[in-house]
Amino acid sequence: MTLLRWNRQMVLCVAGMALSLPGLAADVPAAASGLAYALEQAWRLHPQAAALDARDAEARAAQEVAAGLTPEPGSVSIGSRNDRHNRNLGKQEYEVELAAPLWLPGQRAAREAEAASRIDEASSKRAALRSELAGELREAWWSLAAARNARALAARRLDTARALEADVRRRYQVGELSRIDANLAQTEVHAAGAELIEAEATLLQAEQVLRTLTGVAAPTDMGEEVPTTRRSPSEIQGSPETHPQLAAAAAAARSARAKLTVADQSRRAAPELALRVVRERGDFAEPYANSIGIRLKIPFSSGAQVRRETSAAQADADQADAEMLRTQTRVQLEAERTQRALASSERQFAMASARRELSAENLRLSEKAFSLGESDLATLLRIRAAAFDADAFHDRQRVARAAAISRLNQALGVLP
């Protein structure tokens, strides 16, 4: 008995120390609770959120480049020649050349379309990552709710076992019950205490998992979600843009196709147009003369290089299309599965409620019979164990039903 109490105090002490550490004891504001607030906190701490901002900035910079007058920055060349170290007759030449690359036909429009698709892809990836985080958060949320229920039930079982043990000990001392009955009652206290210690350890672990995601303590009242009525599994395929995962896959496919178009329109290096200005004289007595010229550089096309780049872009596009079809199938099957799971959970919860009521009635009758001496302690303990099992099953099914609702919403792409 003393060892069980000491172990329980140690678990509570460790939990209290963990919650008092700096950075771990952030409280949830009174007005902020629920999954929506937890998702905002988790997103704020997500390591990939900043990377997505950088990807978006990269795509917008590419859009600015595509909207420019030239595909690449221009260049300036400056040169000078004289015969100072040769005949030294005063020959002098100065040359300045301004060169600018030119867009190939159709290349600029393809680059602009690719940049726009990359911006759309970055935005869709952000929504998809946020949806994935919501799924992870929902699982941690309901794991914590289940751990809290288990801990509360274990504490109630221990309190009931202690009250029964005190009553049995009193009746044993006056000779109404046997030593075996007293030992059975004390054994029940030990079993209930061990169950509570295990439940508290599980609860501490579940709290730490959720705190790792959100950075704040979970609220006391963990409200349930409501099944969405805005979407159904059959509507997802008809409107893929409403589901974050499908929208991200479709955006990735469009971006890959846009890159393929750029490769098709970029079959050679960019031509280059240059304006050349020359100022020169033949000797000291000759005045300077100015001349202006134009130079056009047209690179040859390399068939092997073009095929390599086009084939690579085609492979990426085909892979993106296949991944989009795979995502559509996966999302559709997951939505149907979670919908069936919710219906099953609803039925199990109804049966658990009926079982709980019957077990509670049996326990009341058994306790009354035991107090009147009409039943033995072994029968009471057996019926009480059945009642606690019914309570535990009912609480588990209640949490399972709430978790099934969250999983259905997750499968349909609905955020908290």
N, C-alpha and C positions, 0 to 999 in steps of 0.2 A: 504493500500500500504506500509506504514511504517512498520507495524507489519510483513508483509511477508518478507520484506527485512531483518528485524532484525532476524527472524527465520532462514532465509537462511544463514546469517552471523554466527549465533550460530552453525549451523550444520557444516559449513566449519571450524570454529574455533576448534570444538571438533575433527574433522577429522585431522586437522593439529597437534593438541596436541598429538593425539594417534600415529601419524606417527613419531613424534619427540621423543617419549619415548625411553630410552636406550634399546637396544635389539630388538626394533620393527622397527627401521629405517634402517635396513641393506639393502643396494641397491644390485640389481642384476648386476653382471659384464656385461660390454657391449657385450662381446663375448658369454655370457651364457644366453640363453633365451629359451623359449619353454617348452613343457611338459617334455621332457627328462631331462633337467636340474632341473626342479621343482621336478621330481620324485627322483632324486639323493639327493636333499636337504631334501625331506620328509623322505626318507629311513634313512638318517643320524640321524634324530630326532625320529625315530620310537621306542617306548619303548620296543617292543618285539625283536628287532634286536639283542641286547646283549644276551637275553635269548636264542635265536637260536644258537649263538656262543657257549654258555655253553652246550646246548644239543649236538651239534656236538662234542665238547670236551669229553663229557660223553660217546658218542658212540665210539669214537676212543680209549678211555681208556678201554672200554669193549672189543674192538677188540684186544688190547694188552694182556688183561687177557686171552682171548680165545686162543691166540697164545702161551701161556705159557706152561711149562712142566707139571704143576699141576693145577687143577681147583681152588685151594685156596693156600695161603701161607703155607709152612711147619712150624714145631714147634720143639723146643728142650726142653728136660726135664733133670734136674740135681737133683740127690738125694744122700744122705749120711746116713749111719746107723752105730752105734757103741754101745758097752756095758759100756760106761764110767759111766753112772749113775745107773748101775745094778751090775754086777759081776766085771767089770773093768779088764777083762783078756786080753784086747788088740784086741778084735774083731773089725774089721773095714771093711766097704763096701762103695765103691763109684760107682755111676751109672750115665751114660749119655745115653740119648735116642734121636735120630733124627727121626722125623715122617713126612711123606709127604702124602697128599691125592692123590688119583689116579683117572684118568678119567674113567668113565664108557664107555663101547663100544658104539661108535657112538656119544657120548656126546660132544667131543671136536669139531668135524666137525659141529655139530648142533649149538654149541655156536659161532663158527667162522662165519657161515652163518647168524646167528641172528645179530651179531655185524655189519656185512657188510650191512645187510638190514636196520639197524638203522641209519647207516651213510647215506645211500641213502634216507631214510625217512627224516632225518634232512635237507638234501640238497633240497629235493622236497618241504618240508614245507617252506623253505626260499623263494623259487621261487613262491610258492602259496601266501604267505603273501605279497610279493612284488607286485604280480598281484592284490591282493585285495586293496592294498594301491593305486595302479595306478587307479583302478576304483573309489575310493573315491576322488582322486585328480582330475580326469577328470570331475566328477560332480561339484566339487567346482570351477574348472577352467572355465567351460562354464556358471555356475551361475554368476560368476564375469563378463564374457563377456556380458551376457544378461543385467546385471545391468549397465555396462558401456554404452551400447547402449541406454538403457532407460534414463539414465541421460543426454546423449548427445542430444537425441530427445527432452527431456523436456526443456533443455536449449535453443534449437533452437525454440521451440514453444513459450517460454517466450520472446525471442528477437523479434520474429515476431509479437507477441501480443503487445509488447510495441511500436514497429514501427507503427502498425495499430492504436493503441490508440492515439499516437501523431498526426497522420494524421486526425483521426476523430475529435479530440479535436480542431485542427486548423480549420477544415471545419465547426464545430459546432459554433465556435466563429464568423465566417463570415456569419453564417446563412444558410449554404448549407445543414446541417444535423440537426436533432432534438436532444433534450435532451435524448430521449430514446436511440438513436444510440450511444451517448457518454457514457451512462451508460452501454450499452452492451459491448462496447469496453473495458471499465474499468473492467467489470466483467470477461472478457476473460483474462485480465492480472492477476487478482487475482487467477483464476482457474489454469492458467499456472504456476504461482509462487508456489501455493500449490503442484502441481504435481512435480515440480522440487525439493522442499524440501523433499518430500517422496522418490523421486528417489535417492537423495543424501544419505539419511539415509539407503536405501537398498544397495546402492553401498558400503558404509562404512562397513556394516555388511558382505557383500560378500568378501571384501578385508580382513577383520579380519579372516574369516573362512579359506581362502587360506593361509594367513600368519601363522595361527596356525599350519597348516600342514607342511609348508615348512620352516618357520622361516625367509623368505626373502620376499621382496615386489614383486608383480607380474610385469612382463615386460609390457612395453607400448604396444608393438605389440604382440598380442596373436594369433600366427599363427595356422592355421587349420591343422589337420592330413589328411593323404591321406588314402583312404580305402585300406586295405591290399589285395594283390593279391596272397599271398603265401598260404593262407588257405581258405577253404570254410566250411560251416557247415557239408557237407557230408564227408569231409576229416578228421574231428576231431575224429570220431569213429574209423576210420581205423588207425590213428596214435595218440593214446591218450597221448603218451609221449611228443607231441609237445604242449600240453595245460597244463599250470601250475596246474590248479585245478585237472584235470584228472590224471596227473602224481603224484601229492601228494596223491590222493585217492588210486591209484594203489600201490604206495610205502608203504602206511599204511597197505594195505591188505597183501602185501608180508611180511612185518615185523611181522604182527600178525600170519601169517602162520609159520614163522620161530620160533616164540615163542612157538607155538604149538608143533613143532618138538622137541624143547629143552625139553618141558614137557614130551613128549613121551620117550625121551632118558634119562630122569632123574627120574626113578621110585624108586630110593632109594638114601640115602645119599652116599657121596663119600667113597669108601673103603680107608683104610689107611695102608700104609706100613711103618714099623719102624725098625731102626737099633739100637740095644742095646749093649752097651759096659759096662762091669762090672769089677772092680778091687777090690779084697777082700783078707782078711786073717782071720784065726781062732783065733789067739792069738798073743802075742808079739813075741814069738819064731818062728812063722810060717811066711815064706816069702809071699809076695803078689802074687796072681794068677790072670791072666786076662782071661776073657771069652767074646765071642761075640755071640749075638743072633738076630734073626729076628722075628718080630711080624707082622701079617696081621690081620687087623680089617675089617670085612665085616658086615655092618649094615643090619638088616632085612628090608624088604619092608613093608610099611603100605598101605594096599589097599584103605582105606578110604581117606588117605591124597593124594595118587596118583590120585584117582578119582576127588578129590576136585581141585587140581591144573590143571589136564588135562581138566576138564570140564570148568574151568574158562578161560583157554587158548582157548578152542574150541569156547566158547561164544564170546570172543573178536575177533577171526578170522571170525566167521559168521557175526558179526556186521560190521566188516571192509569190508567184501565182499558186504554186503547189502548197505553200505554207498557208495562204489565204483559204484555200479549199479545206485544208486540214483543220484550221482554226474554226471554220464554219461548222464542220462536222462535230468537232469536240464541244463547242459551245452549245450546239443543238442537243446533243446527247446529254450533256451535263444539266441543261435546263429541264429536260424530260425526267432525268433521274431524280433531281432534287424536288421536282413537283410530286413524283410518286412517293418519295421519302417523307414529304410533309404530310401527305394523306395518310401514310402508315403511322406517322408519329401522332397524328390527331386521334386515330383509333386506339393506339396504345395508351395515350393519355386518358381517354375516356374509360378504358378498362382499368387503368391504375387508380382512377378516382373511385370507381365502384369497389375495387378490392380494398382500398384504404378505408372506406366507410364500414365495410363488413368486418375488417380486422379490428377497427377501433371498437365496434360493438362487442365483438368477442372478448376483447381485452377488458372492457368494463364489466362484463358478466363474470369473467374469470377472477378479476380482482375482488369483486363482491363475494364470490363463492369462497375464495381463499380467506377473506377477512372473517367469514362466518364459519370457517373450519370445514366447509363442504368440499374443498379441493386441496390437493397437495401443492407444494412449492414447485416441483418439477413441471407440473402441468401449467402453472402460472408462467414460469420462465419460458416454456415452449411457446405459449400463446403470445407472450410479450415479444419474444424474438420474431414471431411471425408478423406482429403488428409493426415493429420497427422496420422489418424488411419491406412491408407494404408502404410505410411512410417514405423510406428511402427510394423505393421504386417510383412512387408518385412524384417525388421531388426531382429525380433523375429524368423522368419523362416530361415534366414541366420544362426543365431546362433544355432537354432534347427537342421539344416542340419549338421553343424559342430559337434554338440554334438552327433547326430545319427551316424556319422562316427566313433567318438571315442567309442561310446557304441558297435558298431559292432566289432571294433578292440579288445575291452575289452572282448566281448563274445567269440571271436576266440582265446583269449589268447595271443594277440600281445601287447607288452609293447610299450610305446611311444619311 
